[in-house]
Amino acid sequence: MRICSTCSTPLEKRDVYDFEEIRLDVFPSLPDGCGENTVATLAGKDISVIPKGFPGLVDVAESAAKVPFRTIRSIHDFNSTPDCDSIVRMLADGEQEISKGAFMASSFRDLHSIFMASKRLDRKHVLLGMGETGRITRLRQKLLNNEFTFGYLDGPTAPGQFSAGELAQLGDDCIVVGVTGDPVTHSKSPEMQNAAIGAAGIDAVYLRFGSPDLANMREVMCEYSVRGMNVTIPHKKDVIHQMDSVSKVAETVGAVNTVINDDGWFKGENTDVEGILRTFADIELSGKKVLIMGSGGAARAAGYTFTENGCDTYVTGRNRDTVGALCRDLGTESIESPSAEGFDIIVNCTPIGMYSEGRYPADVTSLKGSQIVFDMVYGFRTPLITAAESAGCTVKDGTDMLVGQGAASFELWFGRKADTDAMRRVLR
């Protein structure tokens, strides 16, 4: 991997990588010792600040003016990524030595456009996606035929950058896994999975792939060599249609939360079931009366798990159609606007308390200390958890489930057990 180091403050002592960017909005002038692999970024300054005979590259932004230096012409879009044809047209023009394009990536479609453009450009280029979703483009320097990739020394100079040290440690060929959904900014899975990866000594990284839909997901996972993906709200049901095969559990549940890419063959699994089982490992489930709130992919996993373990399971939610489909598929009962009274276990599978506000689909104001309350939301003190603790209920939040399903996904991707203690430590 060819790394161009960059910094956000005028460091006097700088680690040496393949290239070095000197931003002239950070440094007052070019420091001594600049060579052919120095990138002087004007950042709004006039070309006259570059000394005569400078042997490196000058980033002139979008300017097409002729200057007596080797140049990089760079185009930035901090809001969106153009389509492939537009990217190629932008970067194909001009007499610069290197064309650079950096675009805010917010979907699989954006990543696909960047990859396809990299294959069509027949000149030296640096083509990057910005933001969390674009981070993989900074790792796959060789795959994108980039002249180099940027890594910071003391702080990011663009959204989604890795440090130069992280890039050097990971390299081009590291294993990449991640999570997709909309949104995924709240997800603790990257911290948790990267802790397990570190504990196992695997050359890998777990990234966020926020995307409003799954268009081009398969292409991106193949193009960028992505080994696996966790899937969260709202894609757990739709992703099934992109799989070449699904496990019996995932097929029965009707939802996939883990994708395994075996050299272009996509397998779908549902490790949410394992996560729920680990959460209730200390409780005898058979004969319990269970109320599930919600009707998405997580609710389907819960309905399957509790029904398969001998529970009398009821489901309530705002969407009658999805509640009805869940009940028909899994053999549970639907119930409208119930009270939580009379149920042994109450399970919340809605995002209320995480990034959604509103009322729960059941009345949870009269909880009793004999009840067990399980809220799949993690990392937040939700209204349900607050009410359950006040009533003296046995409370289980989403942490145990997150660790359980995450450990099962880890094993499917890497073929070894995850260090669940390491996972839990970063979630505290």
C-alpha positions as CSV (number, residue, x, y, z in Angstrom):
1,M,0.0,0.0,0.0
2,R,1.4,3.4,-1.0
3,I,0.5,5.9,1.7
4,C,0.6,9.7,1.5
5,S,0.8,11.1,5.0
6,T,-1.0,14.3,5.9
7,C,-1.4,16.4,9.0
8,S,-3.8,19.0,10.4
9,T,-1.1,20.9,12.4
10,P,2.4,22.0,11.3
11,L,4.3,19.1,12.9
12,E,8.1,19.5,12.9
13,K,8.8,15.8,13.3
14,R,6.8,13.7,10.8
15,D,6.8,10.0,10.2
16,V,8.0,9.1,6.7
17,Y,5.7,7.2,4.4
18,D,5.7,6.8,0.6
19,F,4.4,10.3,-0.1
20,E,3.9,13.4,2.1
21,E,1.2,16.0,1.8
22,I,2.1,19.5,2.9
23,R,-1.1,21.6,3.1
24,L,-0.3,25.2,2.8
25,D,-3.4,26.2,4.9
26,V,-1.6,24.3,7.7
27,F,2.1,25.0,7.0
28,P,3.3,28.6,6.4
29,S,5.6,27.4,3.7
30,L,7.1,24.3,2.3
31,P,9.6,22.9,4.8
32,D,13.2,21.9,3.9
33,G,13.8,18.6,2.4
34,C,10.8,18.3,0.0
35,G,11.3,15.9,-2.8
36,E,9.6,14.2,-5.7
37,N,7.1,12.5,-3.5
38,T,6.0,15.6,-1.7
39,V,2.5,16.8,-2.5
40,A,2.1,20.5,-1.9
41,T,-1.6,21.3,-1.6
42,L,-2.2,25.0,-2.3
43,A,-5.5,25.0,-0.4
44,G,-6.4,28.4,-1.7
45,K,-2.9,29.9,-1.7
46,D,-1.4,31.4,-4.9
47,I,1.0,29.3,-7.0
48,S,3.7,31.9,-6.3
49,V,4.2,30.3,-2.8
50,I,5.8,27.3,-4.5
51,P,9.5,27.8,-4.9
52,K,11.1,27.6,-8.4
53,G,12.4,24.1,-9.1
54,F,10.2,22.3,-6.6
55,P,10.4,18.7,-7.7
56,G,7.2,17.4,-6.1
57,L,3.5,17.5,-7.0
58,V,1.3,20.6,-6.6
59,D,-2.4,20.0,-5.9
60,V,-4.0,22.9,-7.7
61,A,-7.6,22.0,-6.8
62,E,-9.9,22.3,-9.8
63,S,-7.7,24.8,-11.7
64,A,-6.7,23.9,-15.2
65,A,-4.2,26.8,-15.5
66,K,-0.8,25.8,-16.8
67,V,1.9,26.1,-14.2
68,P,5.7,25.1,-14.3
69,F,5.2,22.2,-11.9
70,R,4.0,18.6,-11.8
71,T,0.4,18.8,-10.8
72,I,-2.5,17.1,-9.3
73,R,-5.9,18.4,-10.3
74,S,-8.4,17.5,-7.5
75,I,-12.2,17.6,-7.4
76,H,-14.1,17.3,-4.1
77,D,-17.8,16.9,-3.5
78,F,-18.6,16.8,0.2
79,N,-22.3,16.1,-0.4
80,S,-22.6,13.3,-2.9
81,T,-21.0,10.9,-5.3
82,P,-21.6,11.4,-9.1
83,D,-22.4,8.4,-11.3
84,C,-19.5,6.5,-12.9
85,D,-19.8,8.3,-16.3
86,S,-19.7,11.7,-14.6
87,I,-16.7,10.8,-12.5
88,V,-14.8,9.6,-15.6
89,R,-15.6,12.8,-17.5
90,M,-14.5,15.0,-14.5
91,L,-11.1,13.2,-14.1
92,A,-10.3,12.6,-17.7
93,D,-9.9,16.2,-18.6
94,G,-6.7,18.2,-18.2
95,E,-3.0,17.9,-18.6
96,Q,-2.2,17.2,-14.9
97,E,0.0,14.3,-14.0
98,I,-2.6,12.9,-11.5
99,S,-6.3,13.3,-11.4
100,K,-7.9,13.2,-7.9
101,G,-11.5,12.8,-7.0
102,A,-12.9,12.6,-3.5
103,F,-16.7,12.2,-3.1
104,M,-19.0,11.8,-0.2
105,A,-20.1,8.1,-0.3
106,S,-23.4,7.2,1.4
107,S,-24.6,4.1,-0.3
108,F,-23.4,0.9,-2.0
109,R,-24.4,2.6,-5.3
110,D,-21.8,5.3,-4.6
111,L,-19.1,2.8,-3.9
112,H,-19.9,0.9,-7.0
113,S,-19.7,4.1,-9.1
114,I,-16.2,4.8,-7.6
115,F,-15.0,1.3,-8.4
116,M,-16.3,1.3,-11.9
117,A,-14.8,4.7,-12.6
118,S,-11.4,3.5,-11.3
119,K,-11.4,0.7,-13.9
120,R,-12.4,3.1,-16.8
121,L,-9.8,5.8,-16.1
122,D,-6.8,5.3,-18.3
123,R,-4.6,7.9,-16.5
124,K,-2.9,8.2,-13.1
125,H,-5.5,8.9,-10.5
126,V,-6.5,8.9,-6.8
127,L,-10.2,8.1,-6.4
128,L,-11.6,8.1,-2.9
129,G,-15.0,8.0,-1.1
130,M,-15.3,10.2,1.9
131,G,-17.3,9.6,5.1
132,E,-17.9,6.3,7.0
133,T,-19.3,4.4,4.0
134,G,-16.3,5.5,1.9
135,R,-13.6,4.3,4.2
136,I,-13.1,1.1,2.3
137,T,-11.8,3.0,-0.7
138,R,-9.0,4.3,1.5
139,L,-7.9,0.7,2.2
140,R,-8.2,-0.7,-1.3
141,Q,-5.5,1.4,-2.9
142,K,-4.3,-1.3,-5.3
143,L,-7.8,-2.5,-6.2
144,L,-8.8,1.0,-7.3
145,N,-5.4,1.5,-9.1
146,N,-4.8,4.6,-7.0
147,E,-1.4,6.2,-7.0
148,F,-1.6,6.4,-3.2
149,T,-4.0,6.7,-0.4
150,F,-4.1,9.4,2.3
151,G,-3.5,8.7,6.0
152,Y,-3.3,11.3,8.8
153,L,-0.5,11.7,11.3
154,D,-2.2,13.9,13.9
155,G,-5.9,14.1,13.0
156,P,-8.1,13.6,10.0
157,T,-8.0,16.2,7.2
158,A,-11.0,14.7,5.4
159,P,-14.1,12.7,6.6
160,G,-13.5,9.0,7.0
161,Q,-9.6,9.0,6.9
162,F,-7.6,6.3,8.7
163,S,-4.4,7.2,10.4
164,A,-1.2,6.5,8.3
165,G,-0.2,4.0,11.0
166,E,-3.5,2.1,10.7
167,L,-3.2,1.9,6.9
168,A,0.4,0.6,7.2
169,Q,-0.6,-2.0,9.7
170,L,-3.7,-3.2,7.8
171,G,-2.3,-3.1,4.2
172,D,-4.2,-3.6,1.0
173,D,-5.0,-7.2,1.5
174,C,-6.6,-7.1,5.0
175,I,-9.9,-8.9,5.5
176,V,-12.9,-6.5,5.5
177,V,-16.2,-7.1,7.2
178,G,-18.8,-4.7,8.3
179,V,-22.4,-3.7,9.0
180,T,-25.0,-2.2,6.8
181,G,-28.3,-0.5,7.6
182,D,-29.9,2.9,7.6
183,P,-28.7,4.4,9.9
184,V,-25.6,2.7,11.3
185,T,-24.0,5.6,13.0
186,H,-25.3,4.4,16.4
187,S,-24.0,0.9,15.9
188,K,-21.5,-0.4,18.5
189,S,-20.7,-3.4,16.3
190,P,-17.5,-1.9,14.8
191,E,-16.0,-1.3,18.3
192,M,-17.0,-4.7,19.5
193,Q,-15.9,-6.7,16.4
194,N,-12.6,-4.8,16.1
195,A,-11.9,-5.6,19.7
196,A,-12.4,-9.3,18.9
197,I,-10.4,-9.0,15.8
198,G,-7.5,-7.5,17.7
199,A,-7.7,-10.1,20.5
200,A,-7.5,-12.8,17.8
201,G,-4.6,-11.2,16.0
202,I,-6.4,-11.2,12.6
203,D,-5.4,-8.8,9.9
204,A,-8.9,-7.5,9.5
205,V,-11.1,-4.5,10.1
206,Y,-14.9,-4.0,10.6
207,L,-16.4,-1.0,8.9
208,R,-19.8,0.8,8.7
209,F,-21.5,0.7,5.3
210,G,-24.5,3.0,5.8
211,S,-26.9,2.7,2.8
212,P,-30.5,3.6,2.3
213,D,-31.0,0.5,0.2
214,L,-29.2,-2.7,-1.0
215,A,-28.7,-1.8,-4.6
216,N,-25.2,-2.9,-5.7
217,M,-24.5,-4.5,-2.4
218,R,-23.3,-7.8,-4.0
219,E,-21.2,-5.9,-6.6
220,V,-19.5,-3.9,-3.9
221,M,-18.7,-6.9,-1.7
222,C,-17.1,-8.6,-4.7
223,E,-15.4,-5.5,-6.1
224,Y,-13.8,-4.5,-2.8
225,S,-13.3,-8.0,-1.5
226,V,-15.6,-7.7,1.5
227,R,-15.7,-11.0,3.4
228,G,-18.9,-10.5,5.4
229,M,-21.6,-8.1,6.4
230,N,-24.0,-7.8,9.4
231,V,-27.4,-6.4,8.4
232,T,-29.6,-4.3,10.6
233,I,-32.7,-2.1,10.3
234,P,-34.3,-1.8,7.8
235,H,-32.6,-4.4,5.5
236,K,-32.9,-7.7,7.3
237,K,-35.8,-9.0,5.2
238,D,-34.9,-7.5,1.9
239,V,-31.4,-8.8,1.9
240,I,-32.6,-12.4,1.6
241,H,-33.3,-11.8,-2.1
242,Q,-29.6,-11.1,-2.7
243,M,-28.5,-14.4,-1.2
244,D,-27.5,-17.5,-3.2
245,S,-28.4,-19.7,-0.2
246,V,-29.8,-19.1,3.3
247,S,-29.7,-21.3,6.4
248,K,-32.8,-23.2,7.5
249,V,-33.1,-20.9,10.5
250,A,-32.8,-17.7,8.4
251,E,-35.3,-19.1,5.9
252,T,-37.8,-19.9,8.6
253,V,-37.3,-16.6,10.4
254,G,-37.6,-14.7,7.1
255,A,-34.7,-12.4,7.9
256,V,-30.9,-12.4,7.5
257,N,-28.6,-10.5,9.8
258,T,-25.2,-12.0,8.6
259,V,-23.9,-12.3,5.1
260,I,-20.9,-14.5,4.2
261,N,-19.1,-13.9,0.9
262,D,-17.4,-17.1,-0.1
263,D,-15.6,-16.1,-3.3
264,G,-18.8,-14.6,-4.8
265,W,-21.3,-17.1,-3.3
266,F,-23.4,-15.3,-0.8
267,K,-24.8,-17.2,2.2
268,G,-27.3,-15.7,4.5
269,E,-27.5,-16.6,8.2
270,N,-29.5,-15.4,11.2
271,T,-27.4,-15.1,14.3
272,D,-30.0,-13.0,16.1
273,V,-31.5,-16.3,17.2
274,E,-28.2,-17.3,18.9
275,G,-28.0,-13.8,20.5
276,I,-31.5,-14.2,22.0
277,L,-30.7,-17.7,23.3
278,R,-27.5,-16.5,25.0
279,T,-29.5,-13.6,26.6
280,F,-31.9,-16.1,28.1
281,A,-29.4,-18.9,28.9
282,D,-30.2,-18.6,32.6
283,I,-34.0,-18.8,32.2
284,E,-36.2,-21.8,31.5
285,L,-38.3,-20.6,28.6
286,S,-40.7,-23.5,28.1
287,G,-44.3,-22.5,29.1
288,K,-43.6,-18.8,29.3
289,K,-46.1,-16.3,27.9
290,V,-44.3,-13.8,25.7
291,L,-45.3,-10.5,24.3
292,I,-43.1,-9.2,21.3
293,M,-43.4,-5.6,20.3
294,G,-42.4,-5.0,16.7
295,S,-42.7,-6.9,13.4
296,G,-39.3,-6.4,11.6
297,G,-36.4,-8.7,11.2
298,A,-35.4,-8.7,14.9
299,A,-39.0,-9.4,15.9
300,R,-39.1,-12.4,13.5
301,A,-36.0,-13.8,15.1
302,A,-37.6,-13.4,18.6
303,G,-40.8,-15.0,17.5
304,Y,-39.0,-18.0,16.1
305,T,-36.7,-18.3,19.1
306,F,-39.4,-18.2,21.8
307,T,-41.9,-20.3,19.9
308,E,-39.3,-23.0,19.1
309,N,-38.5,-23.1,22.9
310,G,-42.0,-23.8,24.0
311,C,-43.3,-20.4,24.7
312,D,-46.8,-19.1,24.1
313,T,-45.9,-16.1,21.9
314,Y,-47.9,-13.0,21.0
315,V,-46.9,-10.2,18.7
316,T,-48.1,-6.6,18.5
317,G,-47.0,-3.7,16.3
318,R,-48.2,-0.7,14.3
319,N,-48.1,-2.4,10.9
320,R,-50.9,-4.9,10.8
321,D,-49.7,-6.4,7.6
322,T,-46.2,-7.2,8.8
323,V,-47.5,-8.4,12.2
324,G,-49.9,-10.7,10.3
325,A,-47.2,-12.1,8.0
326,L,-44.9,-12.8,11.0
327,C,-47.7,-14.6,12.9
328,R,-48.6,-16.7,9.8
329,D,-45.0,-17.6,9.1
330,L,-44.0,-18.5,12.6
331,G,-47.1,-19.8,14.3
332,T,-47.5,-16.9,16.8
333,E,-50.6,-15.0,17.7
334,S,-51.3,-11.3,16.9
335,I,-52.8,-9.1,19.5
336,E,-53.8,-5.4,19.1
337,S,-53.0,-2.7,21.6
338,P,-52.5,-5.0,24.6
339,S,-51.4,-4.3,28.1
340,A,-48.2,-5.9,29.2
341,E,-50.1,-7.4,32.2
342,G,-50.3,-11.1,32.3
343,F,-47.1,-11.8,30.2
344,D,-44.0,-13.4,31.7
345,I,-41.7,-11.9,29.2
346,I,-42.0,-8.6,27.3
347,V,-39.7,-8.1,24.4
348,N,-39.1,-4.8,22.6
349,C,-37.9,-5.2,19.0
350,T,-38.7,-1.6,17.9
351,P,-36.1,1.2,17.7
352,I,-37.9,3.3,20.3
353,G,-35.3,4.8,22.6
354,M,-32.5,4.5,20.2
355,Y,-33.2,6.8,17.3
356,S,-37.0,6.7,17.3
357,E,-39.4,8.4,19.6
358,G,-43.1,7.6,20.2
359,R,-45.3,5.2,22.1
360,Y,-44.7,1.5,22.4
361,P,-47.3,-0.7,20.6
362,A,-48.3,-2.1,24.0
363,D,-49.1,-0.4,27.3
364,V,-46.0,-0.9,29.5
365,T,-47.1,1.4,32.4
366,S,-48.3,-1.4,34.7
367,L,-45.2,-3.7,34.8
368,K,-44.8,-6.1,37.8
369,G,-41.6,-7.2,39.5
370,S,-42.3,-10.8,38.5
371,Q,-41.9,-10.0,34.8
372,I,-38.9,-10.2,32.6
373,V,-38.3,-7.3,30.3
374,F,-35.9,-7.6,27.3
375,D,-35.2,-4.5,25.3
376,M,-33.1,-5.2,22.2
377,V,-32.0,-1.5,22.1
378,Y,-28.5,-1.2,23.6
379,G,-26.4,1.7,24.7
380,F,-29.4,3.8,25.6
381,R,-31.5,4.1,28.8
382,T,-34.8,3.6,27.0
383,P,-38.3,4.4,28.5
384,L,-39.0,0.7,28.7
385,I,-35.8,-0.1,30.7
386,T,-36.6,2.8,33.0
387,A,-40.1,1.6,33.7
388,A,-39.0,-2.0,34.1
389,E,-36.3,-1.1,36.7
390,S,-38.8,1.1,38.6
391,A,-41.2,-1.9,38.8
392,G,-38.4,-4.2,40.0
393,C,-38.6,-6.4,36.9
394,T,-35.7,-8.7,35.7
395,V,-34.2,-6.5,33.0
396,K,-32.2,-7.6,30.0
397,D,-31.0,-5.0,27.5
398,G,-29.6,-5.5,24.0
399,T,-25.9,-5.9,25.1
400,D,-26.1,-9.7,25.7
401,M,-27.8,-10.2,22.4
402,L,-25.4,-7.9,20.5
403,V,-22.4,-9.9,21.9
404,G,-24.1,-13.2,21.2
405,Q,-25.1,-12.6,17.6
406,G,-21.8,-10.8,17.0
407,A,-19.7,-13.7,18.3
408,A,-21.7,-16.1,16.1
409,S,-21.1,-13.8,13.0
410,F,-17.4,-13.6,13.8
411,E,-17.1,-17.4,13.8
412,L,-18.9,-17.7,10.5
413,W,-16.5,-15.1,8.9
414,F,-13.2,-16.1,10.5
415,G,-13.7,-19.8,11.4
416,R,-12.7,-19.3,15.1
417,K,-14.3,-18.4,18.4
418,A,-14.6,-14.7,19.3
419,D,-13.2,-13.4,22.6
420,T,-16.6,-12.3,24.1
421,D,-14.8,-10.8,27.1
422,A,-13.0,-8.4,24.8
423,M,-16.3,-7.6,23.1
424,R,-18.0,-6.8,26.3
425,R,-15.2,-4.6,27.6
426,V,-15.7,-2.0,24.8
427,L,-19.4,-1.9,25.3
428,R,-19.3,-0.9,29.0
